[in-house]
Amino acid sequence: MPTVVKKLDAGAFQLKDQVVAINRVTKVVKGGKNLSFAALVVVGDPSAAVVGYGSGKAKEVPQAIRKGIESAKKNLVRVNLTQTSIPHTVLGRFGSGMVLLKPAPEGTGVIAGGAVRAVMTSAGVQNVLTKSIGTTNPHNVIKATFDALKKLKNKELVAGVRGKAAEEL
């Protein structure tokens, strides 16, 4: 059964942006090479557990980043968290990339590499263990991380599906 996802309003959050990758790309045309920049950006509000990613391309780096931020604000997702970590272990996949997220006890910190770290800190996760498996392409790693975050379920939802009270779990 398809779930209807309500679009989150970017204006309601104090979003902080983080540039994950900047790539110089060229297009070969009749007159030579056209140089432009592609930026991969993650935005999020750690206090509201909201995060999104976007990509932008332009002739200059600042404009590419600005376009990436605007794109990221359009696809924000809310993350189900416990106090400082994630509720359970989850594996996200996209393309040949896989990202494993494991809950961690208080004081562990964010144990993650580049692209996954940007998403975790922007989402407001303070303690988590992660492992990126397969591709190192930041685009695919971020998409796999978002796949994992979307799979997170909160205690109340699981309890409701199983027909029990949240305290029984």
C-alpha positions as protocol buffer text, in pm:
chain_id: "A"
residue {
  index: 1
  type: MET
  ca { x: 0 y: 0 z: 0 }
}
residue {
  index: 2
  type: PRO
  ca { x: 156 y: 332 z: -103 }
}
residue {
  index: 3
  type: THR
  ca { x: 206 y: 583 z: 175 }
}
residue {
  index: 4
  type: VAL
  ca { x: 121 y: 945 z: 106 }
}
residue {
  index: 5
  type: VAL
  ca { x: 418 y: 1161 z: 199 }
}
residue {
  index: 6
  type: LYS
  ca { x: 329 y: 1511 z: 309 }
}
residue {
  index: 7
  type: LYS
  ca { x: 574 y: 1768 z: 172 }
}
residue {
  index: 8
  type: LEU
  ca { x: 764 y: 1952 z: 446 }
}
residue {
  index: 9
  type: ASP
  ca { x: 783 y: 2332 z: 431 }
}
residue {
  index: 10
  type: ALA
  ca { x: 1146 y: 2450 z: 430 }
}
residue {
  index: 11
  type: GLY
  ca { x: 1050 y: 2788 z: 579 }
}
residue {
  index: 12
  type: ALA
  ca { x: 939 y: 2627 z: 905 }
}
residue {
  index: 13
  type: PHE
  ca { x: 1290 y: 2503 z: 996 }
}
residue {
  index: 14
  type: GLN
  ca { x: 1629 y: 2656 z: 1075 }
}
residue {
  index: 15
  type: LEU
  ca { x: 1811 y: 2476 z: 795 }
}
residue {
  index: 16
  type: LYS
  ca { x: 2189 y: 2454 z: 787 }
}
residue {
  index: 17
  type: ASP
  ca { x: 2358 y: 2357 z: 462 }
}
residue {
  index: 18
  type: GLN
  ca { x: 2666 y: 2144 z: 413 }
}
residue {
  index: 19
  type: VAL
  ca { x: 2849 y: 2096 z: 83 }
}
residue {
  index: 20
  type: VAL
  ca { x: 2935 y: 1728 z: 31 }
}
residue {
  index: 21
  type: ALA
  ca { x: 3103 y: 1736 z: -310 }
}
residue {
  index: 22
  type: ILE
  ca { x: 3195 y: 1984 z: -580 }
}
residue {
  index: 23
  type: ASN
  ca { x: 3274 y: 1843 z: -921 }
}
residue {
  index: 24
  type: ARG
  ca { x: 3423 y: 2024 z: -1220 }
}
residue {
  index: 25
  type: VAL
  ca { x: 3247 y: 1908 z: -1535 }
}
residue {
  index: 26
  type: THR
  ca { x: 3316 y: 1994 z: -1898 }
}
residue {
  index: 27
  type: LYS
  ca { x: 3099 y: 1973 z: -2205 }
}
residue {
  index: 28
  type: VAL
  ca { x: 3284 y: 1945 z: -2533 }
}
residue {
  index: 29
  type: VAL
  ca { x: 3128 y: 2167 z: -2799 }
}
residue {
  index: 30
  type: LYS
  ca { x: 3231 y: 2282 z: -3147 }
}
residue {
  index: 31
  type: GLY
  ca { x: 3423 y: 2581 z: -3013 }
}
residue {
  index: 32
  type: GLY
  ca { x: 3609 y: 2390 z: -2741 }
}
residue {
  index: 33
  type: LYS
  ca { x: 3519 y: 2293 z: -2385 }
}
residue {
  index: 34
  type: ASN
  ca { x: 3246 y: 2452 z: -2170 }
}
residue {
  index: 35
  type: LEU
  ca { x: 3346 y: 2437 z: -1803 }
}
residue {
  index: 36
  type: SER
  ca { x: 3086 y: 2422 z: -1525 }
}
residue {
  index: 37
  type: PHE
  ca { x: 3059 y: 2305 z: -1165 }
}
residue {
  index: 38
  type: ALA
  ca { x: 2825 y: 2052 z: -1003 }
}
residue {
  index: 39
  type: ALA
  ca { x: 2761 y: 2074 z: -628 }
}
residue {
  index: 40
  type: LEU
  ca { x: 2605 y: 1809 z: -401 }
}
residue {
  index: 41
  type: VAL
  ca { x: 2455 y: 1971 z: -91 }
}
residue {
  index: 42
  type: VAL
  ca { x: 2282 y: 1841 z: 224 }
}
residue {
  index: 43
  type: VAL
  ca { x: 2053 y: 2067 z: 429 }
}
residue {
  index: 44
  type: GLY
  ca { x: 1899 y: 1986 z: 764 }
}
residue {
  index: 45
  type: ASP
  ca { x: 1763 y: 2104 z: 1095 }
}
residue {
  index: 46
  type: PRO
  ca { x: 1917 y: 1890 z: 1373 }
}
residue {
  index: 47
  type: SER
  ca { x: 1663 y: 2006 z: 1633 }
}
residue {
  index: 48
  type: ALA
  ca { x: 1364 y: 1901 z: 1417 }
}
residue {
  index: 49
  type: ALA
  ca { x: 1522 y: 1578 z: 1274 }
}
residue {
  index: 50
  type: VAL
  ca { x: 1464 y: 1698 z: 916 }
}
residue {
  index: 51
  type: VAL
  ca { x: 1714 y: 1649 z: 633 }
}
residue {
  index: 52
  type: GLY
  ca { x: 1728 y: 1676 z: 254 }
}
residue {
  index: 53
  type: TYR
  ca { x: 1980 y: 1664 z: -29 }
}
residue {
  index: 54
  type: GLY
  ca { x: 2007 y: 1832 z: -366 }
}
residue {
  index: 55
  type: SER
  ca { x: 2234 y: 1885 z: -663 }
}
residue {
  index: 56
  type: GLY
  ca { x: 2301 y: 2204 z: -857 }
}
residue {
  index: 57
  type: LYS
  ca { x: 2504 y: 2293 z: -1166 }
}
residue {
  index: 58
  type: ALA
  ca { x: 2629 y: 2635 z: -1276 }
}
residue {
  index: 59
  type: LYS
  ca { x: 2923 y: 2817 z: -1434 }
}
residue {
  index: 60
  type: GLU
  ca { x: 3054 y: 2927 z: -1093 }
}
residue {
  index: 61
  type: VAL
  ca { x: 3083 y: 2734 z: -765 }
}
residue {
  index: 62
  type: PRO
  ca { x: 2872 y: 2968 z: -540 }
}
residue {
  index: 63
  type: GLN
  ca { x: 2581 y: 2960 z: -786 }
}
residue {
  index: 64
  type: ALA
  ca { x: 2603 y: 2580 z: -810 }
}
residue {
  index: 65
  type: ILE
  ca { x: 2591 y: 2556 z: -430 }
}
residue {
  index: 66
  type: ARG
  ca { x: 2293 y: 2795 z: -416 }
}
residue {
  index: 67
  type: LYS
  ca { x: 2106 y: 2584 z: -673 }
}
residue {
  index: 68
  type: GLY
  ca { x: 2190 y: 2269 z: -475 }
}
residue {
  index: 69
  type: ILE
  ca { x: 2051 y: 2423 z: -156 }
}
residue {
  index: 70
  type: GLU
  ca { x: 1727 y: 2521 z: -332 }
}
residue {
  index: 71
  type: SER
  ca { x: 1695 y: 2168 z: -471 }
}
residue {
  index: 72
  type: ALA
  ca { x: 1763 y: 2017 z: -126 }
}
residue {
  index: 73
  type: LYS
  ca { x: 1491 y: 2230 z: 37 }
}
residue {
  index: 74
  type: LYS
  ca { x: 1238 y: 2078 z: -203 }
}
residue {
  index: 75
  type: ASN
  ca { x: 1288 y: 1720 z: -87 }
}
residue {
  index: 76
  type: LEU
  ca { x: 1311 y: 1728 z: 291 }
}
residue {
  index: 77
  type: VAL
  ca { x: 1233 y: 1413 z: 491 }
}
residue {
  index: 78
  type: ARG
  ca { x: 1160 y: 1369 z: 861 }
}
residue {
  index: 79
  type: VAL
  ca { x: 1372 y: 1110 z: 1040 }
}
residue {
  index: 80
  type: ASN
  ca { x: 1243 y: 884 z: 1320 }
}
residue {
  index: 81
  type: LEU
  ca { x: 1497 y: 912 z: 1602 }
}
residue {
  index: 82
  type: THR
  ca { x: 1526 y: 809 z: 1965 }
}
residue {
  index: 83
  type: GLN
  ca { x: 1678 y: 1071 z: 2202 }
}
residue {
  index: 84
  type: THR
  ca { x: 2024 y: 1089 z: 2039 }
}
residue {
  index: 85
  type: SER
  ca { x: 2047 y: 786 z: 1811 }
}
residue {
  index: 86
  type: ILE
  ca { x: 1841 y: 581 z: 1565 }
}
residue {
  index: 87
  type: PRO
  ca { x: 1582 y: 326 z: 1689 }
}
residue {
  index: 88
  type: HIS
  ca { x: 1724 y: 15 z: 1518 }
}
residue {
  index: 89
  type: THR
  ca { x: 1981 y: -119 z: 1271 }
}
residue {
  index: 90
  type: VAL
  ca { x: 1894 y: -57 z: 907 }
}
residue {
  index: 91
  type: LEU
  ca { x: 2051 y: -115 z: 566 }
}
residue {
  index: 92
  type: GLY
  ca { x: 1988 y: 132 z: 285 }
}
residue {
  index: 93
  type: ARG
  ca { x: 2060 y: 54 z: -79 }
}
residue {
  index: 94
  type: PHE
  ca { x: 2092 y: 257 z: -395 }
}
residue {
  index: 95
  type: GLY
  ca { x: 2266 y: 137 z: -709 }
}
residue {
  index: 96
  type: SER
  ca { x: 2577 y: -56 z: -605 }
}
residue {
  index: 97
  type: GLY
  ca { x: 2601 y: 139 z: -281 }
}
residue {
  index: 98
  type: MET
  ca { x: 2484 y: 18 z: 58 }
}
residue {
  index: 99
  type: VAL
  ca { x: 2488 y: 206 z: 387 }
}
residue {
  index: 100
  type: LEU
  ca { x: 2453 y: 26 z: 721 }
}
residue {
  index: 101
  type: LEU
  ca { x: 2332 y: 237 z: 1015 }
}
residue {
  index: 102
  type: LYS
  ca { x: 2355 y: 100 z: 1369 }
}
residue {
  index: 103
  type: PRO
  ca { x: 2233 y: 265 z: 1689 }
}
residue {
  index: 104
  type: ALA
  ca { x: 2508 y: 357 z: 1933 }
}
residue {
  index: 105
  type: PRO
  ca { x: 2514 y: 429 z: 2308 }
}
residue {
  index: 106
  type: GLU
  ca { x: 2544 y: 782 z: 2450 }
}
residue {
  index: 107
  type: GLY
  ca { x: 2889 y: 936 z: 2402 }
}
residue {
  index: 108
  type: THR
  ca { x: 2986 y: 736 z: 2092 }
}
residue {
  index: 109
  type: GLY
  ca { x: 2948 y: 1023 z: 1846 }
}
residue {
  index: 110
  type: VAL
  ca { x: 2893 y: 999 z: 1472 }
}
residue {
  index: 111
  type: ILE
  ca { x: 3121 y: 728 z: 1336 }
}
residue {
  index: 112
  type: ALA
  ca { x: 3081 y: 785 z: 962 }
}
residue {
  index: 113
  type: GLY
  ca { x: 3270 y: 881 z: 649 }
}
residue {
  index: 114
  type: GLY
  ca { x: 3224 y: 1194 z: 433 }
}
residue {
  index: 115
  type: ALA
  ca { x: 2883 y: 1183 z: 268 }
}
residue {
  index: 116
  type: VAL
  ca { x: 2713 y: 974 z: 540 }
}
residue {
  index: 117
  type: ARG
  ca { x: 2854 y: 1200 z: 815 }
}
residue {
  index: 118
  type: ALA
  ca { x: 2707 y: 1510 z: 646 }
}
residue {
  index: 119
  type: VAL
  ca { x: 2360 y: 1351 z: 637 }
}
residue {
  index: 120
  type: MET
  ca { x: 2378 y: 1220 z: 997 }
}
residue {
  index: 121
  type: THR
  ca { x: 2491 y: 1551 z: 1150 }
}
residue {
  index: 122
  type: SER
  ca { x: 2236 y: 1747 z: 946 }
}
residue {
  index: 123
  type: ALA
  ca { x: 1959 y: 1510 z: 1061 }
}
residue {
  index: 124
  type: GLY
  ca { x: 2051 y: 1562 z: 1427 }
}
residue {
  index: 125
  type: VAL
  ca { x: 2177 y: 1209 z: 1497 }
}
residue {
  index: 126
  type: GLN
  ca { x: 2442 y: 1237 z: 1771 }
}
residue {
  index: 127
  type: ASN
  ca { x: 2538 y: 873 z: 1826 }
}
residue {
  index: 128
  type: VAL
  ca { x: 2549 y: 628 z: 1537 }
}
residue {
  index: 129
  type: LEU
  ca { x: 2779 y: 368 z: 1383 }
}
residue {
  index: 130
  type: THR
  ca { x: 2779 y: 354 z: 1003 }
}
residue {
  index: 131
  type: LYS
  ca { x: 2944 y: 150 z: 731 }
}
residue {
  index: 132
  type: SER
  ca { x: 2941 y: 241 z: 364 }
}
residue {
  index: 133
  type: ILE
  ca { x: 2964 y: -68 z: 143 }
}
residue {
  index: 134
  type: GLY
  ca { x: 3018 y: -83 z: -231 }
}
residue {
  index: 135
  type: THR
  ca { x: 3042 y: 242 z: -426 }
}
residue {
  index: 136
  type: THR
  ca { x: 3222 y: 551 z: -298 }
}
residue {
  index: 137
  type: ASN
  ca { x: 3030 y: 781 z: -535 }
}
residue {
  index: 138
  type: PRO
  ca { x: 2889 y: 1051 z: -301 }
}
residue {
  index: 139
  type: HIS
  ca { x: 2561 y: 1078 z: -497 }
}
residue {
  index: 140
  type: ASN
  ca { x: 2483 y: 707 z: -457 }
}
residue {
  index: 141
  type: VAL
  ca { x: 2608 y: 697 z: -96 }
}
residue {
  index: 142
  type: ILE
  ca { x: 2375 y: 985 z: 0 }
}
residue {
  index: 143
  type: LYS
  ca { x: 2079 y: 823 z: -179 }
}
residue {
  index: 144
  type: ALA
  ca { x: 2151 y: 492 z: 2 }
}
residue {
  index: 145
  type: THR
  ca { x: 2170 y: 681 z: 334 }
}
residue {
  index: 146
  type: PHE
  ca { x: 1832 y: 845 z: 267 }
}
residue {
  index: 147
  type: ASP
  ca { x: 1689 y: 503 z: 176 }
}
residue {
  index: 148
  type: ALA
  ca { x: 1807 y: 376 z: 517 }
}
residue {
  index: 149
  type: LEU
  ca { x: 1664 y: 680 z: 701 }
}
residue {
  index: 150
  type: LYS
  ca { x: 1326 y: 634 z: 531 }
}
residue {
  index: 151
  type: LYS
  ca { x: 1317 y: 270 z: 653 }
}
residue {
  index: 152
  type: LEU
  ca { x: 1348 y: 373 z: 1020 }
}
residue {
  index: 153
  type: LYS
  ca { x: 1034 y: 300 z: 1219 }
}
residue {
  index: 154
  type: ASN
  ca { x: 940 y: 447 z: 1555 }
}
residue {
  index: 155
  type: LYS
  ca { x: 826 y: 240 z: 1852 }
}
residue {
  index: 156
  type: GLU
  ca { x: 463 y: 354 z: 1839 }
}
residue {
  index: 157
  type: LEU
  ca { x: 425 y: 250 z: 1473 }
}
residue {
  index: 158
  type: VAL
  ca { x: 572 y: -97 z: 1533 }
}
residue {
  index: 159
  type: ALA
  ca { x: 358 y: -142 z: 1844 }
}
residue {
  index: 160
  type: GLY
  ca { x: 44 y: -47 z: 1648 }
}
residue {
  index: 161
  type: VAL
  ca { x: 123 y: -294 z: 1368 }
}
residue {
  index: 162
  type: ARG
  ca { x: 182 y: -573 z: 1621 }
}
residue {
  index: 163
  type: GLY
  ca { x: -131 y: -483 z: 1819 }
}
residue {
  index: 164
  type: LYS
  ca { x: 52 y: -405 z: 2142 }
}
residue {
  index: 165
  type: ALA
  ca { x: 114 y: -102 z: 2361 }
}
residue {
  index: 166
  type: ALA
  ca { x: 442 y: 87 z: 2309 }
}
residue {
  index: 167
  type: GLU
  ca { x: 546 y: 3 z: 2667 }
}
residue {
  index: 168
  type: GLU
  ca { x: 529 y: -372 z: 2599 }
}
residue {
  index: 169
  type: LEU
  ca { x: 809 y: -360 z: 2340 }
}
